[in-house]
Amino acid sequence: MQQHNGSQPPSSPAKNRRKNPDYCGKTFLRNVLYVFNLVFFFSGAAFLAVGLYILLSRHSFVSLLGGAMFPVTTYLIVATGVLIIVIGCVGCFGACQENRCLLFTYASFLLVIFLLEAVAGVLAYMYNGVISEELTRNLNETMMEKYNFDVKVTKAIDDMQQEFFCCGSNSFEDWKYSKWLKENKDEQHKTPDSCCKSEDQLCAIRDHPSNINYLGCSRRLEQVTKESLILIGGIALGFCFIQVFGIIFSCCLIRKIKEAKYRY
């Protein structure tokens, strides 16, 4: 009787799997998916960071834009970032356990994330093209009609004028036509105090250029909003194509796992 050296016969399934190219292919795909998920996780963190930065730093100005596209696009980026981080963990666990159900769920959500990123990118670039027209149409009307009558809008206008060192929509002279001054004829102010270069109570009684900012806010708000939209659109459209590789790798691994299950 022929004797074999070693604790494991050469014909054992484990040794056959090590020699089997399908087993090697499965291991390779699993390792690639691990690396992909690492990149995927950091892309989700980047999405979330960018979305939160824009949301927190520009939130007070959103009410002045007149449309819902900018906040919708920002919330979409934040939601996508959170979803990427969660789904990345599902993908790693599914690859580690070689669980076809989890991997299929992972691939399905990658497709959803791809669509969300594509929509966010397209919305950002679409809105970037109409922001100038929208601000021209809405900003002056909002400032002239709602200042001192809407608490949220009043705070947003004051914050904008202080942060951008500007006054009015096109210039400081816009305020003489405002509802705020027209209905308060005894008001000594020429502009809101937030127009002052050094803000203080009643500082805007004198509208000399040494005292208040003459530059209008429309151009500055347009510039800042466009920069935010370009950042959102670039990241969204840039990263959405990464998901395609994740879908391909996860589908290939699902197939390899299925083949290995029925072979052994």
Salt bridges, closest charged atoms under 4 A:
ASP22 OD1 - LYS256 NZ 3.36
ASP22 OD2 - ARG263 NH2 2.97
GLU98 OE1 - LYS26 NZ 3.26
GLU98 OE2 - ARG30 NH1 2.23
GLU133 OE2 - ARG137 NH1 3.52
ASP159 OD2 - LYS155 NZ 2.79
GLU163 OE2 - ARG58 NH1 3.21
GLU187 OE2 - HIS189 ND1 2.38
ASP193 OD1 - HIS189 NE2 2.81
GLU222 OE2 - LYS226 NZ 3.24
GLU259 OE2 - ARG255 NE 3.26
